[in-house]
Amino acid sequence: MGGKNMTLKHIGRFFTAFFLVFVLMGCSHGDPIELDPFKNMKIEYTGWNGSGKANVENTIDYTGNNESVKKFIDSISYKITPNKDLTNGDTITVELKYTKDAYKLANVTLTKEKKKFRVEGLLNGEHELITKKEKVVQDGEEKEKVSQSYVYDGVEIPAEWNLTEEEKQKYIAYVQGSNQSDSSEDPGAEQSWFQGESEQVTHREDADFLTKDYLDNAISCYKDAYNYGATSSQRFKIDPIMKDDKMIGYRCIFEKED
């Protein structure tokens, strides 16, 4: 009898374990979770018109706590075709790249795996180099100062700034954006936000830069305002400071944190 009871106990434990495995397998293979990988996708275009490049910025919505799904989302990368020498009006295709094993383990379904985008917003890289000569007084003596500037579509950038191509594009976009919004009540309100480049988290406050502190050199004033934001970890924009319908400086404004 004792041996028979032990056998029944073992059989009962076996069926209990089998039932638990069955339940767990059933839960893991339920209805797949639908993900829309393109819902929040943004494409940033950098470079000059004719030599542009695209970059993907994306966050895939998922509010659950399934670790397999989270790992699958984190594993996704993006292939952009074509992605060099882009011109405004071109069409690019963004395709998701992931491993089949991660996809199966996560038990998800994707609304789509590739999408086409139209290239726009690239600036004209054609420019001219101009040379200026002016009289300056140094140590009580009058001397001739020679300076050079690049002019892109009416926007002048001093050569002594030594800006990178990306920095030039950001400055041109800012100046042109400001010119288009001069008639609005909030100059620069439509200006896109820039992302600071510091890896260390900062919490900088808005700051004003006045041209009077730069011998009325508006370009040097702008450069310092921009660098103040660019050396932070925060998103920022540069707005002109107006007084009596005259621009007297620039304000570096940081995006408010939640």
C-alpha positions as CSV (number, residue, x, y, z in Angstrom):
1,M,0.0,0.0,0.0
2,G,2.8,2.4,0.9
3,G,4.5,1.8,-2.4
4,K,1.3,2.3,-4.3
5,N,0.6,5.6,-2.5
6,M,4.1,6.8,-3.3
7,T,3.4,5.9,-7.0
8,L,0.2,7.9,-7.0
9,K,1.9,10.8,-5.4
10,H,4.6,10.8,-8.1
11,I,1.9,10.6,-10.8
12,G,0.0,13.5,-9.2
13,R,3.2,15.6,-9.1
14,F,3.9,14.8,-12.7
15,F,0.5,15.9,-13.9
16,T,0.7,19.0,-11.7
17,A,4.1,19.9,-13.3
18,F,2.8,19.1,-16.7
19,F,-0.2,21.3,-16.2
20,L,1.9,24.2,-15.0
21,V,4.2,23.9,-18.1
22,F,1.1,23.8,-20.3
23,V,-0.3,26.9,-18.7
24,L,3.0,28.8,-19.0
25,M,3.4,27.8,-22.6
26,G,-0.2,28.8,-23.3
27,C,0.5,32.2,-21.8
28,S,3.7,32.8,-23.7
29,H,2.0,31.8,-27.0
30,G,-1.2,33.9,-26.6
31,D,-2.3,36.6,-29.0
32,P,0.8,38.5,-30.3
33,I,1.4,42.1,-29.1
34,E,1.0,44.6,-32.0
35,L,3.7,47.2,-32.3
36,D,3.8,50.2,-34.6
37,P,7.5,50.9,-35.2
38,F,6.9,54.0,-37.4
39,K,4.3,55.9,-35.2
40,N,6.9,58.1,-33.5
41,M,9.7,57.9,-36.1
42,K,11.4,61.1,-37.1
43,I,14.0,61.5,-39.8
44,E,16.7,64.1,-39.4
45,Y,18.5,65.2,-42.5
46,T,22.0,66.6,-42.3
47,G,24.5,67.8,-44.8
48,W,24.1,70.0,-47.9
49,N,21.6,69.6,-50.6
50,G,23.1,67.0,-53.0
51,S,25.4,65.5,-50.3
52,G,22.9,64.9,-47.5
53,K,22.4,62.0,-45.1
54,A,19.5,60.8,-43.1
55,N,19.3,59.7,-39.4
56,V,16.5,57.9,-37.6
57,E,15.2,59.1,-34.2
58,N,12.5,56.7,-32.9
59,T,10.7,55.5,-29.8
60,I,8.4,52.5,-30.1
61,D,5.4,52.7,-27.8
62,Y,5.1,49.8,-25.4
63,T,3.7,50.2,-21.9
64,G,3.8,46.5,-20.8
65,N,6.3,44.7,-18.6
66,N,7.2,41.8,-20.8
67,E,11.0,41.7,-20.8
68,S,11.2,39.8,-24.1
69,V,9.3,42.5,-25.8
70,K,11.5,45.2,-24.3
71,K,14.6,43.4,-25.3
72,F,13.2,42.9,-28.8
73,I,12.5,46.7,-29.1
74,D,15.9,47.6,-27.9
75,S,17.5,45.2,-30.4
76,I,15.9,46.9,-33.4
77,S,18.2,48.8,-35.8
78,Y,17.4,50.7,-39.0
79,K,18.7,50.4,-42.5
80,I,18.2,53.5,-44.7
81,T,18.4,53.2,-48.5
82,P,19.9,55.2,-50.1
83,N,21.8,57.2,-47.5
84,K,24.4,59.3,-49.1
85,D,24.5,62.2,-51.5
86,L,20.8,62.9,-50.8
87,T,19.0,65.8,-52.5
88,N,15.7,67.4,-51.5
89,G,12.9,65.5,-53.2
90,D,14.6,62.2,-53.1
91,T,12.8,59.2,-51.6
92,I,14.5,57.0,-49.0
93,T,13.3,53.7,-47.5
94,V,13.7,52.9,-43.8
95,E,13.7,49.2,-43.0
96,L,13.7,47.5,-39.6
97,K,16.5,45.1,-38.9
98,Y,16.3,42.5,-36.1
99,T,16.9,38.8,-35.3
100,K,14.2,36.2,-36.0
101,D,14.9,34.6,-32.6
102,A,14.2,37.8,-30.7
103,Y,11.1,38.4,-32.8
104,K,9.7,34.9,-32.0
105,L,10.5,35.0,-28.4
106,A,8.8,38.4,-27.9
107,N,5.6,37.1,-29.6
108,V,4.8,40.4,-31.3
109,T,3.5,41.5,-34.7
110,L,4.6,44.6,-36.5
111,T,2.2,46.9,-38.4
112,K,4.9,47.3,-41.1
113,E,8.6,46.7,-41.5
114,K,9.6,49.4,-43.9
115,K,8.4,52.8,-44.9
116,K,9.3,55.5,-47.5
117,F,10.2,59.1,-46.6
118,R,10.7,62.2,-48.8
119,V,14.0,64.1,-48.3
120,E,13.4,67.8,-47.4
121,G,15.1,70.7,-45.6
122,L,18.6,70.3,-46.9
123,L,20.4,73.6,-47.4
124,N,22.2,74.8,-50.4
125,G,26.0,74.4,-49.9
126,E,27.0,76.8,-52.7
127,H,28.8,79.8,-51.3
128,E,31.3,82.6,-52.0
129,L,34.3,83.8,-50.0
130,I,34.5,87.5,-49.4
131,T,37.3,89.6,-48.0
132,K,36.8,92.7,-46.0
133,K,39.4,95.4,-45.0
134,E,38.8,97.8,-42.2
135,K,40.8,100.3,-40.2
136,V,41.3,99.5,-36.5
137,V,43.2,101.1,-33.7
138,Q,45.6,99.0,-31.8
139,D,48.1,100.3,-29.2
140,G,47.4,103.8,-30.3
141,E,48.2,103.0,-33.9
142,E,45.8,102.7,-36.8
143,K,46.1,99.4,-38.6
144,E,44.4,97.6,-41.5
145,K,42.5,94.5,-40.5
146,V,41.7,91.9,-43.1
147,S,38.9,89.4,-42.5
148,Q,37.2,86.8,-44.6
149,S,33.6,85.4,-44.5
150,Y,31.7,82.7,-46.3
151,V,28.3,83.7,-47.6
152,Y,25.6,81.0,-48.0
153,D,22.4,82.1,-49.5
154,G,22.7,85.6,-48.1
155,V,23.9,84.4,-44.7
156,E,27.4,85.5,-43.7
157,I,29.7,83.3,-41.6
158,P,33.1,84.6,-40.5
159,A,36.0,82.3,-41.5
160,E,37.6,82.8,-38.1
161,W,34.7,81.0,-36.4
162,N,36.1,77.7,-37.7
163,L,32.7,76.2,-37.7
164,T,32.2,72.6,-38.8
165,E,29.8,71.9,-41.7
166,E,27.1,70.8,-39.3
167,E,27.5,74.0,-37.2
168,K,27.3,76.1,-40.4
169,Q,24.1,74.4,-41.4
170,K,22.5,75.0,-37.9
171,Y,23.5,78.7,-38.0
172,I,22.1,79.2,-41.5
173,A,18.9,77.5,-40.5
174,Y,18.6,79.7,-37.5
175,V,19.2,82.9,-39.4
176,Q,16.8,82.0,-42.2
177,G,14.2,80.9,-39.6
178,S,14.5,84.2,-37.7
179,N,14.1,86.2,-40.9
180,Q,10.9,84.4,-41.8
181,S,9.4,85.1,-38.4
182,D,10.4,88.7,-38.0
183,S,6.8,89.8,-38.5
184,S,5.4,87.5,-35.8
185,E,4.8,88.5,-32.2
186,D,7.3,85.9,-31.1
187,P,10.5,86.1,-33.2
188,G,12.1,82.7,-33.6
189,A,9.1,80.9,-32.2
190,E,9.1,78.4,-35.1
191,Q,12.9,77.8,-34.7
192,S,13.6,74.1,-34.2
193,W,15.3,73.0,-31.0
194,F,18.9,71.9,-31.0
195,Q,20.4,69.1,-28.8
196,G,23.3,69.9,-26.5
197,E,26.3,67.7,-26.9
198,S,27.5,67.2,-23.3
199,E,27.6,63.7,-22.0
200,Q,27.4,65.0,-18.4
201,V,23.8,66.0,-17.4
202,T,23.4,69.7,-17.0
203,H,20.6,71.9,-15.6
204,R,21.4,75.3,-17.1
205,E,19.1,78.3,-16.9
206,D,18.2,80.6,-19.8
207,A,20.8,83.2,-20.4
208,D,21.0,86.5,-22.3
209,F,24.0,87.6,-24.5
210,L,24.0,91.3,-25.5
211,T,25.7,92.7,-28.5
212,K,27.0,95.7,-26.5
213,D,29.3,93.3,-24.7
214,Y,30.7,92.2,-28.0
215,L,31.5,95.6,-29.4
216,D,28.2,95.4,-31.3
217,N,29.4,92.3,-33.1
218,A,26.1,90.3,-33.5
219,I,27.8,87.3,-35.0
220,S,30.2,86.8,-32.1
221,C,27.3,87.4,-29.7
222,Y,25.3,84.6,-31.4
223,K,28.2,82.2,-31.4
224,D,28.6,82.5,-27.6
225,A,24.9,82.1,-27.1
226,Y,24.9,79.0,-29.3
227,N,28.0,77.5,-27.6
228,Y,26.4,78.0,-24.2
229,G,23.5,75.7,-25.3
230,A,25.6,73.3,-27.3
231,T,28.0,72.5,-24.4
232,S,25.0,71.5,-22.2
233,S,23.1,68.2,-22.3
234,Q,19.8,70.0,-22.8
235,R,17.7,70.9,-25.8
236,F,17.8,74.6,-26.5
237,K,17.1,77.3,-29.1
238,I,18.4,80.8,-29.7
239,D,15.9,83.7,-29.8
240,P,16.8,87.3,-30.7
241,I,16.3,89.9,-28.0
242,M,14.4,92.9,-29.3
243,K,14.2,96.5,-28.0
244,D,12.5,99.4,-29.8
245,D,12.4,97.2,-33.0
246,K,16.1,96.7,-32.8
247,M,17.9,93.4,-32.1
248,I,20.2,93.9,-29.1
249,G,21.3,90.4,-28.4
250,Y,20.4,86.7,-28.2
251,R,18.8,84.6,-25.5
252,C,19.7,80.9,-25.1
253,I,16.4,79.2,-24.0
254,F,16.4,75.7,-22.7
255,E,13.4,73.3,-23.1
256,K,11.5,72.9,-19.9
257,E,12.0,69.6,-18.2
258,D,9.0,67.5,-17.2
